[in-house]
Amino acid sequence: MTPYKKIERKKRAQNLISALRKSYPKAGMILQYSNNWELLVAVVLSAQCTDKKVNEVTSKLFKKYKILESYVSADPEEFEQDIFQTGFYRNKTKNILAAARAVKEKFNGTVPDTMDELLTIPGVARKTANVVLGNAFNKSEGIAVDTHVRRFSIRFDLSDYTDPMRIERDLMQVIPKAEWYAVTYLVIEYGRAVRSEKPDDPLLAVYPKAAKRWALAR
């Protein structure tokens, strides 16, 4: 990213965030949980699944598996059926149950509060770690890049890449750290509301070229 492009993107990012805040003042975490471990489970389940469906599944799951030890001793086949509706249930089961053992054995039953430690837990990549750090510990060590954030970054020319990790690095250079937590949820709300080019899309006033960049982000 050249110095000139970085300056332009910083200005654009701030204007986009201001517009998003006006449009979605209540943007924030939708997943429901009662402790940090349940948050981690919910985020893992949310991969390739809607938050609404995850909440439907966890409303029963968290009543059945009330403590970390319940996951450590869970029967994998039974657990697969418990989370079946979230999709990719075999892989998610493998990761969640392995994560439970890791949290118990490596971290004394407490979800860790650093990026490096979280990344040692099975099934936890940077997106999941960023969500857990932001919501459980009010820490911003990066920006959670999901499908909505990826598409947004490409459409509004905030990154030169399509890979989530490289997009995150670009975004961290042009978005103030104070906005890292909020921007993910603002963009998710926008992505849910605007699925294609709309004449009344307020963000096109900030960056009109985005109207011709929809195909790039699919």
Buried (B, 14 or more C-beta within 10 A) or exposed (E): EEEEEEEEBBEBBBBBBEBBBEBBEEBBBBBBBEEBBBBBBBBBBBBEBEBEBBBBBBEEBBEEBEEBEBBBEBEEEEBBEBBEEBBBBEEBBBBBBBBBBBBBEEBEBEBBBEBEBBEEBBBBBBBBBBBBBBBBBEBBBBBBBBEBBBBBBBBBBBBEBEEBEBBBBBBBBBBEEEBBBBBBBBBBBBBEEBEEBEEEBBBBEBBEEBBEBBEEBE
